[in-house]
Amino acid sequence: MLEEEKKIFEITMSNWVKSGWYSLGGSGIILFSYAAIKCYANEWNFLFYLSMLALIFCIGFTLFHYILLKTTKFKITSQRIEKTEGIFSRKTTNLELYRVKDLQMKRSLVERIVGIGSVQLTTSDQSDHQFHLNGIQNYEKVFTTIRHQVETNRIARGVREVDQNDHFVTDH
């Protein structure tokens, strides 16, 4: 029998996930700020306005990526994982834990240095065969918790996996 659903974790991705975008935006902000100051000092009005426009774009670009990161949330319960994302229009994806077939924990060199990791799930879900929790803190605890909850849900629902190997089927 299934127990009542309980919230276990609510997590967001680490800022390190977007560090490349932040670096690009920050570099643009520095470059175009310098260009705007130089153009203003030399009374090059057209180039000043062009630099200011590029500066505003870089600030907006960086803020957009920050807000996008902060509005992506993962809620892990005893029965499902819910991913909510989007700034203006929100999209929520649910993955029932009994549908998870395989879990992987991955860490790139940069992720290892900054102490984050990613958990990737392979599922039997029709709409989404891969489910990723990228750049999260406490990735090992999340991984073991999900693995435990997957087994608990599969046992409670009586889910069994049958592998069929078409290569060895013979007609007699």
C-alpha positions as CSV (number, residue, x, y, z in Angstrom):
1,M,0.0,0.0,0.0
2,L,1.2,3.5,-0.9
3,E,2.0,5.8,1.9
4,E,0.9,9.5,2.0
5,E,3.1,11.7,-0.2
6,K,5.7,13.7,1.7
7,K,8.0,16.5,0.6
8,I,11.6,15.5,1.0
9,F,13.7,18.1,-0.8
10,E,13.1,21.4,-2.6
11,I,16.2,22.4,-4.5
12,T,17.4,24.8,-7.1
13,M,20.4,24.7,-9.3
14,S,23.7,26.3,-8.2
15,N,24.8,29.6,-9.6
16,W,27.8,27.8,-11.0
17,V,25.6,26.2,-13.7
18,K,25.3,29.6,-15.3
19,S,28.8,30.8,-14.5
20,G,29.8,30.9,-18.2
21,W,26.8,33.1,-19.1
22,Y,27.6,35.3,-16.1
23,S,31.2,35.7,-17.2
24,L,30.1,36.5,-20.7
25,G,27.6,39.1,-19.5
26,G,30.0,40.5,-16.9
27,S,32.7,40.9,-19.6
28,G,30.3,42.7,-21.8
29,I,29.2,45.0,-19.0
30,I,32.9,45.9,-18.3
31,L,33.8,46.3,-22.0
32,F,30.8,48.5,-22.9
33,S,31.0,50.6,-19.7
34,Y,34.6,51.4,-20.6
35,A,33.6,52.1,-24.2
36,A,30.7,54.4,-23.1
37,I,33.0,56.4,-20.8
38,K,35.6,56.9,-23.5
39,C,33.0,57.8,-26.1
40,Y,31.4,60.3,-23.7
41,A,34.7,61.9,-22.9
42,N,35.5,62.3,-26.5
43,E,32.0,63.6,-27.4
44,W,31.4,60.7,-29.9
45,N,27.7,60.8,-29.4
46,F,26.7,58.0,-31.8
47,L,29.2,55.6,-30.4
48,F,28.3,56.6,-26.8
49,Y,24.6,55.7,-27.4
50,L,25.6,52.5,-29.2
51,S,27.8,51.5,-26.2
52,M,25.0,52.4,-23.8
53,L,22.6,50.2,-25.8
54,A,25.1,47.3,-25.8
55,L,25.6,47.8,-22.0
56,I,21.9,47.7,-21.3
57,F,21.7,44.5,-23.4
58,C,24.5,42.9,-21.4
59,I,22.9,43.8,-18.1
60,G,19.5,42.4,-19.3
61,F,21.2,39.3,-20.6
62,T,22.9,38.6,-17.3
63,L,19.8,39.3,-15.3
64,F,17.7,37.1,-17.5
65,H,20.0,34.1,-17.0
66,Y,20.1,34.7,-13.2
67,I,16.3,34.9,-13.0
68,L,15.9,31.8,-15.2
69,L,18.1,29.9,-12.9
70,K,16.3,31.0,-9.8
71,T,12.9,30.2,-11.2
72,T,13.8,26.6,-12.0
73,K,13.0,24.5,-8.9
74,F,12.9,20.8,-8.2
75,K,10.6,19.3,-5.6
76,I,11.3,15.8,-4.6
77,T,8.6,13.9,-2.7
78,S,8.2,10.4,-1.6
79,Q,6.4,9.5,-4.9
80,R,7.5,11.9,-7.6
81,I,9.9,14.6,-8.8
82,E,8.4,17.9,-9.9
83,K,10.4,20.3,-12.0
84,T,9.0,23.9,-12.4
85,E,10.7,26.3,-14.7
86,G,10.1,29.5,-16.7
87,I,9.9,33.2,-16.1
88,F,6.8,34.5,-17.8
89,S,5.1,31.2,-18.7
90,R,5.7,28.4,-16.2
91,K,6.1,24.7,-17.1
92,T,5.8,21.9,-14.5
93,T,7.0,18.4,-15.3
94,N,6.2,15.5,-13.0
95,L,8.1,12.2,-13.0
96,E,6.6,9.4,-11.0
97,L,9.5,7.7,-9.1
98,Y,8.3,4.1,-9.9
99,R,9.0,4.9,-13.6
100,V,12.7,5.5,-13.0
101,K,14.8,2.7,-14.6
102,D,18.3,3.9,-14.0
103,L,20.1,6.7,-12.0
104,Q,23.5,8.2,-12.7
105,M,25.5,10.7,-10.7
106,K,27.8,12.8,-12.9
107,R,30.4,15.5,-12.0
108,S,32.6,17.4,-14.5
109,L,35.9,18.7,-13.4
110,V,34.5,22.2,-12.7
111,E,31.6,20.7,-10.8
112,R,34.1,18.7,-8.6
113,I,36.1,21.8,-7.9
114,V,33.0,23.9,-6.8
115,G,31.3,21.0,-5.0
116,I,28.2,20.4,-7.0
117,G,27.0,17.5,-9.1
118,S,24.3,16.3,-11.4
119,V,21.8,13.4,-11.1
120,Q,20.5,11.9,-14.4
121,L,17.5,9.6,-14.5
122,T,16.5,7.3,-17.3
123,T,12.8,6.6,-17.2
124,S,10.0,4.6,-18.8
125,D,8.0,7.8,-19.1
126,Q,6.5,8.3,-22.5
127,S,7.1,12.1,-22.7
128,D,10.5,12.3,-21.1
129,H,13.0,9.4,-21.2
130,Q,15.7,11.5,-19.6
131,F,15.3,13.6,-16.5
132,H,18.2,15.8,-15.3
133,L,18.9,17.6,-12.0
134,N,21.9,19.6,-13.1
135,G,24.3,21.5,-10.9
136,I,22.8,20.8,-7.5
137,Q,24.2,21.0,-4.0
138,N,24.1,17.8,-1.9
139,Y,23.9,15.8,-5.1
140,E,25.0,12.6,-3.3
141,K,22.3,12.8,-0.7
142,V,19.7,13.6,-3.4
143,F,21.0,10.6,-5.4
144,T,20.7,8.1,-2.6
145,T,17.3,9.5,-1.5
146,I,15.9,9.2,-5.0
147,R,17.4,5.7,-5.4
148,H,15.8,4.6,-2.1
149,Q,12.4,6.2,-3.0
150,V,12.4,4.6,-6.4
151,E,12.9,1.1,-4.8
152,T,10.2,1.8,-2.2
153,N,7.7,3.0,-4.9
154,R,8.4,0.0,-7.2
155,I,7.9,-2.5,-4.4
156,A,4.7,-0.7,-3.1
157,R,3.2,-0.7,-6.7
158,G,4.4,-4.2,-7.6
159,V,6.4,-2.8,-10.5
160,R,8.7,-5.4,-12.1
161,E,11.0,-4.9,-15.0
162,V,11.2,-7.5,-17.7
163,D,14.1,-7.3,-20.1
164,Q,13.5,-8.7,-23.6
165,N,16.5,-9.6,-25.7
166,D,15.3,-9.8,-29.3
167,H,18.7,-11.1,-30.4
168,F,18.3,-14.5,-28.8
169,V,14.7,-15.3,-29.9
170,T,14.6,-18.4,-32.1
171,D,11.8,-20.1,-33.8
172,H,11.5,-23.9,-33.2
